[in-house]
Amino acid sequence: MLLFTALALSLWFWRRNLKDASLWMVLTYAGVGLLAWTDFHSVSVAANAFPKILKDFIMLGMVGFVQSMAVKKQISVWSAVILIFAMFAAVHFLQELIEREEAEVVSMVSDNEVSYLVELREGISADELERFAADRQLDLQRAFFPDAASETLLDNYYVLEGEGTKTEIEQQLSRLSSVEYSEPNETILVEPFLSPDYMSEASSNSSLSINDPFTGEQWAMEVLNMNDYYQVLHQQQPKKQAKVVILDTGVDGQHEDLTDNYFSIESKYDNDPHGHGTHCAGIAAGVTNNGVGIGSLAGAGDSPFVEISSVKVLSAGGMGQQKTIIAGIIEATDEGADVISLSLGGRSNQSSQRAYSAAVAYAHRAGAIVVAAAGNSNRDAKDFAPANAEGMITVAAVDQLLLRAPFSNRTDNIKMAIAAPGVGIYSTVPGNEYKSYSGTSMACPFVAGLLGVMKSLNPELDYREAYAILNTTGRQTTETRVTGPIVQPAAALTALIR
């Protein structure tokens, strides 16, 4: 949009004395308006829009200044063209540089504050590590308390925090005989709400066999062949009501289109000051065929196949730590979760996510399936956690054209990759409201909700079998290599039942 507006502005300068000048003037003003609207809707917090709008308007001002110099013949036309292209290239380079620097600091709060997950060797006491922490005035706490401690090494993990030099602490930890492994306790950010700029006009879903009034806003229903899905589901009886747990900013458990499918793990998790978790919960398991709100994967009728819950692992601002996320996976597992959905993550500085992988393995041993968003940075998902954890089913986002959404990370280096709609997804938000958001965060709960229904029909289904069904029944596209196939709920259920 910025490039279009700059082009319209340039043509207005050069054709200001000709008959079509008014056309370029109108296009310039329209571009400015659309640019401001796009910038405003591309952020999750309104206050964050101002710097983005200011940057783009300064850029337009510089384009106008260069063009005015060219018109006045103070510089040549070619010089103006070169200058404008150089400005755009410089802005792009600086943006990339800022993003890289943000990724590098995401694992620490400040330069002199450190936080590490430290795994002790099995059967070794924490005495040596306690002395190490005391000598350096660092805080040391047990990290995880799994119910089935005998089945995992997660109870050997500690969190070491305080002031110090990162490189020095890493080197010293590696020399301790009691330490098996250590890694930075990285900061995790909720996947941002991205602008549904590419959202087409909502089409009617009158062919659906459900009566939820807002299905006309849910373009994904057609892509996922949801009417066929509901017809298949209508012929089935759940063997259990599967538990899908959303690890996020919380869930508004009193929302009109969630409450009948919601169960509480702890009351402190049943609110959502941010809104992200509630949006994900509606996609996975909003109450369907109740004459209210939206339809979801949960199934229609008096006996839903899944129930939804929440473990709050992120703050009201959408931030948490690796330790918090892993503790959430453990808690959800110990509460009997059948599916754990993680619409969160961030750039990882570790090539091996040992602690995440241990947590996913803990969930697998209890029969749970863990699903994560691929990430919204248009990069390789193998460099993002927890999407890159061993045993994770990782979900990329596609748009209405069935192409990888421009923001979605690629998943060609992820072992278990699948795709789902993630652009302009309409779902629940706190306060009995509904909004459209975009992101791999929105794609992830489509898969989590379907997996919950699959677990309700076959409680013994494990993550390998589940992924094999999703993968073989998924819809192939020209971008399957970088997204995985697009999940197809009806085909997946048919294959499961067969």
Rosetta blueprint (number, residue, H / E / L):
1 M L
2 L H
3 L H
4 F H
5 T H
6 A H
7 L H
8 A H
9 L H
10 S H
11 L H
12 W H
13 F H
14 W H
15 R L
16 R L
17 N L
18 L L
19 K L
20 D L
21 A H
22 S H
23 L H
24 W H
25 M H
26 V H
27 L H
28 T H
29 Y H
30 A H
31 G H
32 V H
33 G H
34 L H
35 L H
36 A H
37 W H
38 T H
39 D H
40 F H
41 H H
42 S L
43 V L
44 S L
45 V L
46 A H
47 A H
48 N H
49 A H
50 F H
51 P H
52 K H
53 I H
54 L H
55 K H
56 D H
57 F H
58 I H
59 M H
60 L H
61 G H
62 M H
63 V H
64 G H
65 F H
66 V H
67 Q H
68 S H
69 M H
70 A H
71 V H
72 K L
73 K L
74 Q L
75 I L
76 S L
77 V H
78 W H
79 S H
80 A H
81 V H
82 I H
83 L H
84 I H
85 F H
86 A H
87 M H
88 F H
89 A H
90 A H
91 V H
92 H H
93 F H
94 L H
95 Q H
96 E H
97 L H
98 I H
99 E H
100 R H
101 E H
102 E H
103 A H
104 E H
105 V H
106 V L
107 S L
108 M L
109 V L
110 S L
111 D L
112 N L
113 E E
114 V E
115 S E
116 Y E
117 L E
118 V E
119 E E
120 L E
121 R L
122 E L
123 G L
124 I L
125 S L
126 A L
127 D H
128 E H
129 L H
130 E H
131 R H
132 F H
133 A H
134 A H
135 D H
136 R L
137 Q L
138 L L
139 D E
140 L E
141 Q E
142 R E
143 A L
144 F L
145 F L
146 P L
147 D L
148 A L
149 A H
150 S H
151 E H
152 T L
153 L L
154 L H
155 D H
156 N H
157 Y E
158 Y E
159 V E
160 L E
161 E E
162 G E
163 E E
164 G L
165 T L
166 K H
167 T H
168 E H
169 I H
170 E H
171 Q H
172 Q H
173 L H
174 S H
175 R L
176 L L
177 S L
178 S L
179 V E
180 E E
181 Y E
182 S E
183 E E
184 P E
185 N L
186 E L
187 T E
188 I E
189 L E
190 V E
191 E L
192 P L
193 F L
194 L E
195 S L
196 P L
197 D L
198 Y L
199 M L
200 S L
201 E L
202 A L
203 S L
204 S L
205 N L
206 S L
207 S L
208 L L
209 S L
210 I L
211 N L
212 D L
213 P L
214 F L
215 T H
216 G H
217 E H
218 Q L
219 W L
220 A H
221 M H
222 E H
223 V H
224 L L
225 N L
226 M H
227 N H
228 D H
229 Y H
230 Y H
231 Q H
232 V H
233 L H
234 H H
235 Q L
236 Q L
237 Q L
238 P L
239 K L
240 K L
241 Q L
242 A E
243 K E
244 V E
245 V E
246 I E
247 L E
248 D E
249 T L
250 G L
251 V L
252 D L
253 G L
254 Q L
255 H L
256 E L
257 D L
258 L L
259 T H
260 D H
261 N H
262 Y E
263 F L
264 S L
265 I L
266 E L
267 S H
268 K H
269 Y H
270 D L
271 N L
272 D L
273 P L
274 H L
275 G L
276 H H
277 G H
278 T H
279 H H
280 C H
281 A H
282 G H
283 I H
284 A H
285 A H
286 G L
287 V L
288 T E
289 N L
290 N L
291 G L
292 V L
293 G L
294 I L
295 G L
296 S L
297 L L
298 A L
299 G L
300 A E
301 G L
302 D L
303 S L
304 P L
305 F L
306 V E
307 E E
308 I E
309 S E
310 S E
311 V E
312 K E
313 V L
314 L L
315 S L
316 A L
317 G L
318 G L
319 M E
320 G E
321 Q E
322 Q H
323 K H
324 T H
325 I H
326 I H
327 A H
328 G H
329 I H
330 I H
331 E H
332 A H
333 T H
334 D H
335 E L
336 G L
337 A L
338 D L
339 V E
340 I E
341 S E
342 L E
343 S L
344 L E
345 G E
346 G E
347 R E
348 S L
349 N L
350 Q L
351 S L
352 S L
353 Q L
354 R H
355 A H
356 Y H
357 S H
358 A H
359 A H
360 V H
361 A H
362 Y H
363 A H
364 H H
365 R H
366 A L
367 G L
368 A L
369 I E
370 V E
371 V E
372 A E
373 A E
374 A L
375 G L
376 N L
377 S L
378 N L
379 R L
380 D E
381 A H
382 K H
383 D H
384 F E
385 A E
386 P L
387 A L
388 N L
389 A L
390 E L
391 G L
392 M L
393 I E
394 T E
395 V E
396 A E
397 A E
398 V E
399 D L
400 Q L
401 L L
402 L L
403 L L
404 R E
405 A L
406 P L
407 F L
408 S L
409 N L
410 R E
411 T L
412 D L
413 N L
414 I L
415 K L
416 M L
417 A E
418 I E
419 A E
420 A E
421 P E
422 G L
423 V L
424 G L
425 I E
426 Y E
427 S E
428 T E
429 V E
430 P L
431 G L
432 N L
433 E E
434 Y E
435 K E
436 S E
437 Y E
438 S E
439 G L
440 T H
441 S H
442 M H
443 A H
444 C H
445 P H
446 F H
447 V H
448 A H
449 G H
450 L H
451 L H
452 G H
453 V H
454 M H
455 K H
456 S H
457 L H
458 N L
459 P L
460 E L
461 L L
462 D L
463 Y H
464 R H
465 E H
466 A H
467 Y H
468 A H
469 I H
470 L H
471 N H
472 T H
473 T H
474 G L
475 R E
476 Q L
477 T L
478 T L
479 E L
480 T H
481 R H
482 V H
483 T H
484 G L
485 P L
486 I E
487 V L
488 Q L
489 P H
490 A H
491 A H
492 A H
493 L H
494 T H
495 A H
496 L H
497 I H
498 R L
